[in-house]
Every structure is written in structure tokens, then in C-alpha cells.
Amino acid sequence: MSKPDEPAPTSDRLRHDIDRGRTGDKVDHPDPAAAPLGTDDEAAGDPVTTEQINMAAQDELREPVEVTPPPMATQPPRIGIILLLAVAVIVVLWALF
């Protein structure tokens, strides 16, 4: 949420904050968008109101939650390595005979 000395949030500012990782659910890197936040509403003739942006900012920019990856995500993909080695052995044996 914005502090008293900060200007009111805009959809562009909210997208910038999300892209910079301030929401805690992604890393600091911009995501390309075919229709940046708020543009489809504007194109439909119903631009986003300040109240809607404030509600979205409150929801998105609350204190980030520490997310730990599941144990499987931190382990190397062993089955993939085993399958790759098996295919390599088969290809080498096929080439020899």
C-alpha cells in the first residue's frame, strides 16, 4: 500500500511493483504482457478506478509470505539423467553392431 507521501497507485505502478518482486511471489524481473495491467479495461471503455487500483494494491503488496519449494524441487531430476544415460548406451551399442 502507498505511504502518505507517495502518489496514489496507478495500474502501471502496480505492475512495476509486481515485476520488481515486491509481492513476494516472483523474482525481480519484468514479465512481457500482450495487454499490460489495466489496458483491457480501458480499451473496453471502462477504465480502472482509483478505488479498484487501491484494492488490488492492498491485495498484491501485502507483506510477502516466505515460500519454500517442495523437497522434490530441490533435488536433481535423477530419473531424467538415468533415462538419458540409458538412451546413450543403446545408441552407442546400436552403432557398434
C-alpha positions as CSV (number, residue, x, y, z in Angstrom):
1,M,0.0,0.0,0.0
2,S,1.2,3.5,-0.6
3,K,2.6,5.7,2.2
4,P,1.1,9.2,2.8
5,D,3.9,10.9,1.0
6,E,3.7,8.6,-2.1
7,P,1.4,9.4,-5.0
8,A,-1.7,7.3,-5.4
9,P,-1.0,4.0,-7.1
10,T,-1.7,3.5,-10.8
11,S,-2.1,0.3,-12.7
12,D,1.3,0.9,-14.3
13,R,2.9,1.5,-10.9
14,L,1.2,-1.7,-9.5
15,R,2.5,-3.8,-12.4
16,H,6.0,-2.3,-11.9
17,D,5.9,-3.3,-8.2
18,I,4.8,-6.8,-9.1
19,D,7.5,-7.1,-11.7
20,R,10.1,-6.0,-9.2
21,G,9.2,-8.8,-6.8
22,R,7.5,-6.6,-4.1
23,T,4.7,-9.1,-3.9
24,G,7.0,-11.9,-2.8
25,D,5.6,-14.4,-5.3
26,K,8.2,-13.8,-8.1
27,V,11.7,-12.6,-8.7
28,D,12.8,-9.1,-9.7
29,H,12.3,-9.5,-13.5
30,P,9.8,-7.9,-15.9
31,D,7.2,-10.2,-17.5
32,P,6.2,-9.4,-21.0
33,A,2.5,-8.8,-21.4
34,A,0.4,-8.6,-24.5
35,A,-2.1,-6.3,-22.6
36,P,-0.4,-4.7,-19.6
37,L,-2.4,-4.5,-16.4
38,G,-5.5,-2.3,-16.8
39,T,-5.3,-1.8,-20.6
40,D,-8.1,-4.3,-21.5
41,D,-10.5,-2.5,-19.1
42,E,-9.5,0.9,-20.6
43,A,-9.9,-0.5,-24.2
44,A,-13.4,-1.7,-23.3
45,G,-14.4,1.8,-22.3
46,D,-14.4,1.1,-18.6
47,P,-11.0,2.4,-17.2
48,V,-9.9,1.1,-13.8
49,T,-10.9,3.4,-10.9
50,T,-8.5,4.6,-8.2
51,E,-10.5,2.6,-5.7
52,Q,-10.0,-0.6,-7.8
53,I,-6.3,0.1,-8.0
54,N,-6.1,0.7,-4.3
55,M,-7.9,-2.6,-3.6
56,A,-5.6,-4.5,-6.0
57,A,-2.5,-2.8,-4.5
58,Q,-3.6,-3.8,-0.9
59,D,-4.1,-7.4,-2.0
60,E,-0.9,-7.7,-4.1
61,L,1.5,-5.6,-1.9
62,R,0.8,-7.0,1.5
63,E,3.6,-8.5,3.4
64,P,5.3,-11.2,1.3
65,V,5.0,-14.7,2.6
66,E,8.1,-16.9,2.7
67,V,7.6,-19.7,0.2
68,T,9.8,-22.8,0.4
69,P,9.9,-25.1,-2.5
70,P,8.8,-28.7,-2.0
71,P,11.6,-31.1,-1.3
72,M,11.3,-32.7,-4.8
73,A,12.0,-29.3,-6.5
74,T,15.4,-29.0,-4.8
75,Q,16.7,-32.5,-6.0
76,P,18.1,-33.1,-9.4
77,P,15.9,-34.9,-11.8
78,R,17.5,-38.3,-11.3
79,I,15.1,-40.3,-13.5
80,G,15.8,-38.0,-16.4
81,I,19.5,-38.5,-16.0
82,I,19.1,-42.3,-15.8
83,L,16.9,-42.3,-18.9
84,L,19.3,-40.1,-20.8
85,L,22.2,-42.4,-20.0
86,A,20.2,-45.5,-21.0
87,V,19.4,-44.0,-24.4
88,A,23.0,-43.0,-24.9
89,V,24.1,-46.6,-24.1
90,I,21.6,-48.0,-26.5
91,V,22.7,-45.6,-29.3
92,V,26.3,-46.5,-28.8
93,L,25.6,-50.2,-28.8
94,W,23.4,-49.8,-31.9
95,A,26.2,-48.0,-33.7
96,L,28.8,-50.7,-32.8
97,F,26.7,-53.6,-34.1
